[in-house]
Amino acid sequence: MATDGFFRRLWTRVDSIQVFASRRKRRRFLLHLVLAVLALAVVAVLARRHLVFLTDADELRAFIRGYGVWAPVVLVSLQALQVVAAPVPGQILALVAGYLFGAWWGTLYNVVGITIGSTVAFWLSRRFGRAYVEGIVHEDALARFDAIDDDHARLALFVFFLVPGLPDDVLCFAGGLTRIPLWQLVALAIVGRTPAFFLTNVVGGLLGTNRIGPALGLAALIVVASVLGYLNRDRLIGLLSDDR
């Protein structure tokens, strides 16, 4: 069927995304992910009597907010950590933040987290240079950014941060290799990434108030935009490359 062919091609494109510097690093990350999932499963089994509480949005929010300032601090820390330690999209945390704190507060906490994480990533790549970045980011991802004209680096970073579906955490390390001042890099990351994080927090907020239909509709739009952004990434890069 034509639909099957489309999904096979789409999976081939997605499966070819290379973010980690080596297969070993990727396997290590996947192992940690599996262990984390297993740990959550064990906790769920041990706490099965409280699963009703955990699935009630209002009670869950009240429970987490009972920790006062520490609940947002934990969220901010996790968002900052995922930028530096595991450069993968942080939209899952954005969804959780919207679910727990609502769209506005969730967005604020996420933006604070990505600001801290992006600043650290920019600084690390600038402090330790390309060799350090090549140990974290796959060379193909860096090669794509190398094709960008220096005169268009700011615009390129902003567009790539703004368009869903692109590895924006990877860009934090690549951007640190440019001559753009650190404060400008951070500003580009904040302005460019906030819209997508806000929309994802809105989805989480809608889920938290049991408005499933609107949440699924908005989530579908975000997914479509992300797929289109990823599939057209080479065209975007070509518009700003040295060999235009």
N, C-alpha and C positions, 0 to 999 in steps of 0.2 A: 504493500500500500504506500501511497505517496507520503502519508503521515508518518509511517514507520521510517521511511527514508529520511524525512526531515529530522526526526528525533535522533537517528543514528548519526547524521552529520553534525547536529548540535552537540551531541555527547562527545564526538571526536574532537570538536573544537574546544569544548570545556575541559576534556581530559588532557589536552595538550598544554594547558596553562602551566607554566613553570615558575613558581615563586621561590622555592627553596633552592639553595646553592647546590645540593646534591641529593641523590636518592636516599643516602644514609640519613641526612637531616630530615628528609620528608618522612622516612620510616619512623624515626625517633619521635617526630611530632605526632604521627598517627598512633604510635604506641601510647604516648602520653594521653592522647585523646580517648583511646579505648579504655585505658585505666581510669580516667576521670569518669567516663560513662558507667563503668562497672562500679566505681565507688558510689556514684549517685544511685545506681540500682540497689546496692546494698543498703544505703541509707533509706531508700524508699521501702524496702522490705521490712527493715527494722522499725520504720515509722508508719507502717501501713494503717495503724489505727488513726493516724492524724492526716491521712490523705485527703479526706473531705475538707479539712481546714486548709491544706496546701492548695487546693483547687478553687477556693473561694477568694475572688480578687479582693473584696473589701477586707476580709479578715487577714489575708496575707499582707496587704499593704499596711494594715494597722500593726501587725506583728513586727514587720521590718522597721517601720517608723518608731516602734517602741525602743529601738536602739539609739534613737536620737540622731546625733550628728554622724554616727559611725556608718549608718546605712548608705548615705550618699558618698561617704569617704571610700567605702569598699567598692562601690560602683565606679567612682572616678579612678581608683587605683587599678582596677581590672581593665578599664578602657585604655589607660595609659600603658599598662603592661603589654596588652595585646599588640599595640603599635610597635613596640620595641622588640619584644621577645618572640612574637609570632606574627609577622606582617601579613595578616589575613584580614578580610573585611570584618569590621566591628559592629555590623548591623544587628547581630544576634543580641549583643548587649544593649543596643539601642532599643530593640523590641522589648526586652525585659524592662528597661528603664521606663519606657512609656507605659507598660503594663502596671508597674509598681507605683510610679510617681506622677503619671499623667504626661501629656505631650510637652508642656512648657518646662516643667521642672526636669523631666527626663532629658530633654534636649540640652538644658543648661548643664546638667551633670556630665552628659556625654561630651559636650563641647569642651568643658574643662579638662576632661580626661584626655581627649585627643590632642588638645593644646599642649598639655604636659608631655604626652608621648611623642608627638611630632617634634617638639622642641628638643627633646633628648635625642631622637633619631637624627635630626638635622645636625646637632652638635657632634654626635658620635662619628658620623660619616665625614664631617669636616675636620674633626680632630685626628682621626686615624687614617683617613684617605681611602682611595679606591680599593686598595688591597683588602681593607677591612670590609668594605661594602660587598666586594665580590665573594667574600666568605659567607654572606648572609643572603644576598639576592642573586638569582640565577643570571648568568651572563646574557641570556637572550633578552631578559627584561631591561638590563642596563643598556644593551645594544640599541634597543628601541628608543630609549631616551637620548642616547648619544647622537641619534640622527636629527635631533631637534637643533635648529639654528639658535645660537647663543642670544641673538637679538630678540628671539621670540620665547625665551625660556620662561619668563614670567607668565605670559599668556598661556603657554602650553601647560604649565603647572596648574594654573587656575582652571583651565578647561578640563584637564584630567581629574582634578579634585572634584569638579562640579558634576561631570558625567557619571551616572551610576554604571556599575559593571566593570570599572577599571581598577587595577590594584593600587589604590591610593596610598596604602601604607608603604608599599614598595617605593613609591615616589618620594616619600620622606627621606629615604636613604639616598636615592638618586639625586634629589634636589640639593642635598647637602654638599654634593660635589661641584655645584655651580659656584659662580662668584656673587650670587645674589645675597645681600645682607641677611643675617639670620632673622631679624625682626620682620623683614618682608616675606621670607619663606613661611614664617609662622602665621602672618596675616593672610597669605594666600591659602594656607591650609584651613584656617578658621572660616574664611568667607566662602571658599569653594566647597567645603564638606558639610557645612551646617544645613543647607537645604535638604539633602538626602537624609541626614540624621533626623531632622525635624519630621519629615514624612514618615520615616520608620517609627519614630516615637508616637506619631499620631495613630499608626496602626496598632501599636501596643496599647495606647490609651483607649482605643475603640474596643479592643479585646477585653481590656480590664473593666469596661462598663457593659460587657455582654452585647455590644453592637457588632455581631459577627458579620452580617452582610456588608456593611460599609467597610469593615476592616479587610475582608477578603477582596472586595473590589479595589481598594487602594493598594493592597499588597500585590494584586495582579498587575496593576499599572506600573508599580515599582519594578516588578520582575521583568516585564516587557521592556521597560526603559533600560534596565541593566543588561539584558540580552542584546538589545540594539547597540548599546554603548560598547559592549565587548566585541561584537561582530564587526563594528565599524572603527575599531581602535587604530588599525593600520591607516585607514583613510584620514583620520584625525592627525595622526603623526605625520603623514605625507604632506598635509597642508602647512606644516611648520618645520619641515625638514630642510637640510642644507641643499638637497638636490631637487628642489621644486622646479 
